[in-house]
Amino acid sequence: MIVDSCFFIDNSQVKIYMMCSAVALGGYGLYKLYQTGLGNIYHNIKSYGFKLLRKIPKIEKEVQDEIAKSVQKISQELKEPVNNYISYHQLPKEGKSTHCIKLHMEEMEQVGNFNCKQGSASGTVYSNNPDLHKLWIDVFPIFSRSNPLHPDLFPGLRKMEQDVVRMSINLFNGDGSYSGCFASGGTESILLACKAYRDWGRTQRGITKPEIIVASSAHCAFDKACHYFNIKMIKIDVEKETGMMDLKKLPKKISRRTILIVGSAPSFPHGIIDPIKEMSEIALKHNVPLHVDCCLGGFLLPFVKEALDEDIDFDFRLKGVTSISADCHKYGYCPKGSSVIMYRNKELIHNQYYVNANWMGGIYATSTLIGSRSGNIIALTWATMMKLGRSGYVAETKRIVELTRYFANQLVSLSEQYSDSIYILGNPKLNVVAIGSKYFDIYELHNNLLKQGWAFNALQFPASIHLCITQCHTREVIDQILVAIEEYLCDITIKYQDNPDKTEVMINEKSSSIYGSSQQISDRSIVEDVARGYLDNLCN
Ligand SMILES: *Cc1c(COP(=O)(O)O)cnc(C)c1O
């Protein structure tokens, strides 16, 4: 994940910042308040004070130097694994042999410290089914030279694309009057939906300053959509206990400008399913659309009833749900580049289209963001769904959900064993378990796991980490991870057990974790600058 590698910020930067903010506030006392959480009220003042300080050239220069140092460090860490290989800045003079190319690629696949295919990573790689992978290799050549931008030239591919969308709509209990389309991933599905609702709001309701209401747990793709399409985002903090959309606050945020409410099933950070049924009722009552982001749960939730005999309300059976996004490239176990966006009616999807009748290159009409695209990803998605069939998805849903619950239960008993040192955020039931701690810096645990080859996702606000369980995680893998966590908890509790005021000490244990430090920087533009530097490294 980007966020993981973004924040290798040198600690001295934070020190400068702390110094400055202390000066700005006239004392360390308020800063301490801030650390305890009470100080959140001071957040803006402090940030403002720091921004003022940055106007002083000397301080700004120091900040810039620290940002540059952090970026430099990121750059080194990114390059490190491939430092010993030749980079090609020019085409090879003569083409290389297939043998040589294959050797190099196989070597590139091996570099780095993580073996994602064997469960090293949270999420990331979702399929781990040798039969399926063999099928991909077999069918790869069939559509590898196709371009569905021209459906007239590839009618068979168009039919298969329709099959994928129709099968998906069916899974979410939509019927023939529903429509949808294939997209390159969850982000594209979400961008498309937001664009569709924006234009729908404008044409149907005359809304010129559109607003989308999301819970703070909604995926960042909605922020991105608002950024791209000039939509205002209204964020509601999730309920503290449950991590769900706060239903009490929702109606108050709905206005004449609301073009959409968003629910997650489940949310990316903590794997929590929003109360979609209640949200649907609120949406109906106020006559505003409701999108359910099923990108993560899309190919698990529809099978939960059959796999575990549990009822969860999340799909088109709820009358207020007007659209759903679902990623085939997550729990659909398809190759990356595969997602569907589905709508309750044609009126909505019509607002998603881009049509230009006057282009010199011909009449141009596309339903999605991209132009030319790979037909193969459609073919591979179709093949995957056909190969696994309903029973394949049901069986895997059962395994993954049960493994997730096993992981969560084991964590709870570990915490009980080790002085309540960790807690789970909300009550995750599906595929993601997020862990936090009131007593120690959870990013230290994160670093510790990373060193042992386990790449959890680092989350912030509140500081926590999560594991998203995929087909790559077997019971053995989960048990190994649990052992690593237990060893860490054992160490940390031994370290503090002689101290009568354990809690105090653990909280005040100053974070040496860099990610932990970054969360304390209230001037987020510094963190953003470092993140941009990180992107510079990827793009150059
Ligand atoms: C993964 C995810 C997305 C975005 O999908 P990409 O495929 O990464 O573009 C959106 N929402 C949720 C809940 C997700 O988990």
The ligand as a Tripos MOL2 file, in Angstrom:
@<TRIPOS>MOLECULE
LIG
   15    15     1     0     0
SMALL
NO_CHARGES

@<TRIPOS>ATOM
      1 C1        -10.2590   -1.8990   -2.7510 C.3       1 LIG1
      2 C2        -11.3960   -1.0200   -2.4110 C.ar      1 LIG1
      3 C3        -11.7670    0.0360   -3.2480 C.ar      1 LIG1
      4 C4        -10.9400    0.4980   -4.4350 C.3       1 LIG1
      5 O1        -10.6560   -0.4710   -5.2900 O.3       1 LIG1
      6 P1         -9.3400   -0.5860   -6.2170 P.3       1 LIG1
      7 O2         -9.6280   -1.8440   -6.8960 O.co2     1 LIG1
      8 O3         -8.1510   -0.6210   -5.3310 O.co2     1 LIG1
      9 O4         -9.3290    0.5760   -7.1380 O.co2     1 LIG1
     10 C5        -12.8950    0.7290   -2.9120 C.ar      1 LIG1
     11 N1        -13.5960    0.4420   -1.8030 N.ar      1 LIG1
     12 C6        -13.2470   -0.5410   -0.9550 C.ar      1 LIG1
     13 C7        -14.0740   -0.8080    0.2600 C.3       1 LIG1
     14 C8        -12.1210   -1.2960   -1.2340 C.ar      1 LIG1
     15 O5        -11.7460   -2.2520   -0.3930 O.3       1 LIG1
@<TRIPOS>BOND
     1     1     2 1
     2     2     3 ar
     3     2    14 ar
     4     3     4 1
     5     3    10 ar
     6     4     5 1
     7     5     6 1
     8     6     7 2
     9     6     8 1
    10     6     9 1
    11    10    11 ar
    12    11    12 ar
    13    12    13 1
    14    12    14 ar
    15    14    15 1
@<TRIPOS>SUBSTRUCTURE
     1 LIG1         1 GROUP 0 **** ****
